[in-house]
Amino acid sequence: MTLGVTPSETALEPERPLIDVEPTDEGGVRLGLRGRMTNAEVIALFERLTDPEVQRRDVTVDCRDCAYLGGAPLQCLVMVSRALSKVGRVLRLCGANDELVRAAVTLGVADYLSWERTNG
């Protein structure tokens, strides 16, 4: 006996990442990451980070609401950080949880990123 619900309706959908972009009061741009940013989402992250409007400003990547950041997205952040530094801009990560910091250290990219420590 079925209740008229298909398996796809009962399966839990994985949490999809959301990338918010908004200007900051200091003239920079804030990218807010939410959810799980896996290797599959690296293209969306790269497209946001390389948008011409973003590239002209200092960038703060807010990881407060990011549950997971995979290796490819971390490498993407390093590449964009290097490109921004060549034109006198900065990419900072803020709100990173301990798991994200450990992943960056394990992958050997932590020293290539600028970390802004936040309370909470």
NORKA-V927809 format. One record per backbone hydrogen bond with DSSP energy under -1.0 kcal/mol. CO is the residue of the C=O (numbers start at 0). NH is the residue of the N-H. If there is no record, write none. Layout:
BEGIN
co:CO nh:NH
co:CO nh:NH
END
This chain:
BEGIN
co:5 nh:8
co:5 nh:9
co:6 nh:10
co:17 nh:33
co:19 nh:31
co:21 nh:29
co:23 nh:26
co:27 nh:23
co:28 nh:59
co:29 nh:21
co:30 nh:61
co:31 nh:19
co:33 nh:17
co:34 nh:66
co:34 nh:67
co:36 nh:69
co:37 nh:40
co:38 nh:41
co:40 nh:44
co:41 nh:45
co:42 nh:46
co:43 nh:47
co:44 nh:48
co:45 nh:49
co:50 nh:54
co:53 nh:56
co:57 nh:28
co:58 nh:91
co:59 nh:30
co:60 nh:93
co:61 nh:32
co:62 nh:65
co:64 nh:34
co:67 nh:36
co:69 nh:73
co:70 nh:74
co:71 nh:75
co:72 nh:76
co:73 nh:77
co:74 nh:78
co:75 nh:79
co:76 nh:80
co:77 nh:81
co:78 nh:82
co:79 nh:83
co:80 nh:84
co:81 nh:85
co:83 nh:86
co:83 nh:88
co:84 nh:87
co:89 nh:58
co:91 nh:60
co:92 nh:115
co:93 nh:62
co:96 nh:100
co:97 nh:101
co:98 nh:102
co:99 nh:103
co:100 nh:104
co:101 nh:105
co:102 nh:106
co:103 nh:108
co:103 nh:109
co:108 nh:111
co:109 nh:112
co:113 nh:92
END
